[in-house]
Amino acid sequence: MTDERNETADQVEADINFDCPLCQKNISIDARGAGLMIACPDCRQEIQVPIPAAEEVVDLVVDGGVLEPRMQELQSSLADADSRRERLIAELESAQQRLTHLEKNVAEQHGRFEQISAELVVIQNSLDRLVSLLQDAGVRDL
């Protein structure tokens, strides 16, 4: 973070000026800090330094062109994050399709188990009837 009292006019123009979203303290930070997490000097809460809009970046003057590599790094990080986000969305869609397929299979298997259960009841009733008939016929020790 910078101390505006010791800054030249060119350096102050290159700074990112913003208010802490929590305590409204006005903060000035070197443009290379765009996107970084910092502690607010007033409330000490972690906040993210805003990334200037493209038109604001053009107006920033940074000694030795330091801002350009930082912006390229941020753009590269953003592209990587977008790529990961797209891959995660594709994985989520695939997982949702698998889940739907598995839920359908579970429902089908549940129906089959109900059929088997009903058949077992019929078989058990038939066996009980056979035992009863054999007992009535005088056959013991079954």
Rosetta blueprint (number, residue, H / E / L):
1 M L
2 T L
3 D L
4 E H
5 R H
6 N H
7 E L
8 T L
9 A H
10 D H
11 Q H
12 V H
13 E H
14 A H
15 D E
16 I E
17 N E
18 F E
19 D E
20 C L
21 P L
22 L L
23 C L
24 Q L
25 K L
26 N E
27 I E
28 S E
29 I E
30 D E
31 A H
32 R H
33 G H
34 A L
35 G L
36 L L
37 M E
38 I E
39 A E
40 C L
41 P L
42 D L
43 C L
44 R L
45 Q L
46 E E
47 I E
48 Q E
49 V L
50 P L
51 I L
52 P L
53 A L
54 A H
55 E H
56 E H
57 V H
58 V H
59 D H
60 L L
61 V L
62 V L
63 D H
64 G H
65 G H
66 V L
67 L H
68 E H
69 P H
70 R H
71 M H
72 Q H
73 E H
74 L H
75 Q H
76 S H
77 S H
78 L H
79 A H
80 D H
81 A H
82 D H
83 S H
84 R H
85 R H
86 E H
87 R H
88 L H
89 I H
90 A H
91 E H
92 L H
93 E H
94 S H
95 A H
96 Q H
97 Q H
98 R H
99 L H
100 T H
101 H H
102 L H
103 E H
104 K H
105 N H
106 V H
107 A H
108 E H
109 Q H
110 H H
111 G H
112 R H
113 F H
114 E H
115 Q H
116 I H
117 S H
118 A H
119 E H
120 L H
121 V H
122 V H
123 I H
124 Q H
125 N H
126 S H
127 L H
128 D H
129 R H
130 L H
131 V H
132 S H
133 L H
134 L H
135 Q H
136 D H
137 A L
138 G L
139 V L
140 R L
141 D L
142 L L
